[in-house]
Amino acid sequence: MDWTSLIAVLAFFTLLVWVTIAFVSKQQIEKRIENPDAPKSTLAKDKSSHGTPADV
């Protein structure tokens, strides 16, 4: 295996890892959007901006 093949494999693997992370993150966000009991963001129009952030 020469270095060009190694670089190609590493690039493909890195891309695959980041696509997987993005997909999992998207699924978590969609799940939270569907949950009516999820805490609202401090940027929401109907929540005080002086409260704690929703992700903390």
C-alpha positions as CSV (number, residue, x, y, z in Angstrom):
1,M,0.0,0.0,0.0
2,D,1.6,3.3,-1.1
3,W,1.0,6.6,0.6
4,T,-1.6,7.8,-1.9
5,S,-3.8,4.9,-1.1
6,L,-3.3,5.5,2.6
7,I,-4.3,9.1,2.3
8,A,-7.4,8.2,0.3
9,V,-8.5,5.6,2.9
10,L,-7.9,8.1,5.7
11,A,-9.8,10.8,3.9
12,F,-12.7,8.5,3.2
13,F,-12.8,7.2,6.8
14,T,-12.7,10.8,8.1
15,L,-15.6,11.8,5.9
16,L,-17.6,8.7,7.0
17,V,-17.0,9.6,10.6
18,W,-18.2,13.2,10.2
19,V,-21.3,12.2,8.2
20,T,-22.2,9.7,10.9
21,I,-21.8,12.4,13.6
22,A,-24.0,14.8,11.6
23,F,-26.7,12.1,11.1
24,V,-26.8,11.3,14.8
25,S,-26.9,15.0,15.7
26,K,-29.8,15.5,13.3
27,Q,-31.7,12.6,14.8
28,Q,-31.3,14.0,18.3
29,I,-32.5,17.5,17.2
30,E,-35.5,16.1,15.4
31,K,-36.4,14.0,18.5
32,R,-36.1,17.1,20.7
33,I,-38.3,19.2,18.4
34,E,-41.0,16.5,18.5
35,N,-41.0,16.5,22.4
36,P,-43.4,19.0,23.7
37,D,-41.9,18.8,27.2
38,A,-38.4,19.8,26.0
39,P,-37.1,23.0,27.6
40,K,-37.3,26.0,25.4
41,S,-34.2,27.9,24.2
42,T,-33.5,31.3,25.8
43,L,-33.7,32.6,22.2
44,A,-37.4,31.6,22.0
45,K,-39.9,34.4,21.7
46,D,-41.9,33.2,24.6
47,K,-39.1,32.5,27.1
48,S,-37.2,34.9,29.3
49,S,-33.6,35.5,28.1
50,H,-32.4,35.6,31.7
51,G,-33.1,31.9,32.4
52,T,-30.6,29.0,32.1
53,P,-29.9,27.8,28.6
54,A,-31.9,24.7,27.5
55,D,-28.7,22.6,26.9
56,V,-27.3,23.1,30.4
